[in-house]
Amino acid sequence: MIVDIPVMPTPPSDPKEMMSYISNLNQMLFEFLTNLSTLLSGQLECDNLASYFYASADSGDADTEITITHGLGRIPSFYLWNIDKAGTVYDSRRDEWTTNVCYIKCSAANAKLNILVIR
């Protein structure tokens, strides 16, 4: 099986363009990993890696905490996110994440969220 890895865009020299660059890079990585997951579904076994996909049509008010019940059995290591508006998804109460739940916030109001939680 051949999997094409996308070419990473060059970071902008203008700091004003950095948020757009980060958002585009994040979306590209999310799409790549989602496609890779689809390609490898049932084809690859990994005992120490697990993920949970969370989607929400509306994040609510800006900076409102969202609880994700992932049930991964371990505290997540990281997550990949994609939203349909300008904004950022960020950790909330990271020190209180458990083997069953994690907390995030979204800086954009009423954004559609797609989050891949990985342990």
N, C-alpha and C positions, 0 to 999 in steps of 0.2 A: 504494500500500500504506500502510495506517495502522498505526502501532506505538504502543501505549500505554506511556508511561514511568511507572513506579510512583511514587507519592507517597512521598517520603522521610520516615520517622518523625522526630518531634522528639526530640532527645537528652534523656535523663533529667536531672533536677536532682540526684538522689541518686547520688553516686559509686558506691555499692554495686551499682547497676543497670547500670553502664556496660559490663561484660563481656557481659551478656546483650544489651544494645542493640547492641554491636559484632558479636556473633555473629549476631543476627537481621538486621542490616543487610548483613553479608557474605553471608549465605545468600540474601537477597532480590536483591542485585546479581548473584550467581552465577546464580541461576535466570533473572533477566531477560536476562543476556548469553547464557546457553545457549539460551533461547527465541529471542532475536534471531538467534543464529547459525543455528538451525534454519530460521527464516523466510527468512533471506537466503542460505542455502546454494545456491550456484550462481547467485545473482542479483546478486552484487556482486563486483567485482574490485578488489583493493587490492594494489598491488605492494610496498608497504613495511610490510605488517602480516602477521604469521603467528602461528599459535597451535598448541599441542599440548595434547591432553587426556590427563591421567594419572589413573588410578583404581586404588585398592588396597583390598581388603576388610579389611586389617589393617595398621596402622601399626607394629606391634611394641610394644616397651617405650616408655614415655614418654621423650621427648627423644633418641630414636635417630635418627641421620642416615639420610635416604633420598636415594638418587641417582635423579634423573629424567633419562633419556636422551631429550632432546627433538629433537635433530637439526635445529634451526631455522636453522642457518647463521649465527646472530648470538647474542650474549649476550642472554638475556631481559631485558626492561625491568621486567616485573612479573608477578605471577600472582594469580589469584583462587582462593580455596579454600573448601571446605565440608567439614565433618566431622560425623559423627553423634553426637558426644559433646561435653560442655563441654571446651573447650581452645582452643589457638591453633596455627596453622601459622606457622612463622617461618623466616627465612633461616639457612642454615648455610654457613660458608666462602664468603660472597658474593664475596669478592675472588678466589676460585678458580673461579668459574663460567666456562664456556667456550661456544663456539659449538655444542657438542653436549650438554653436561650441566650441570645445576644441582643444588644440594644444599639440602634443607630438613629441618626437624625438626617434630615434632608433640608438643605438651605433654601430650596425652591418650594413654594406653596403649590399644592395640588398637582404634583408631578406623578407621572406613571413611573413606577420603580420596577427594575429587574435586577435582582441581586443573587449572585452565586456565592454562597458561604462555603468555605473550604477549611477542613481541619488538617 
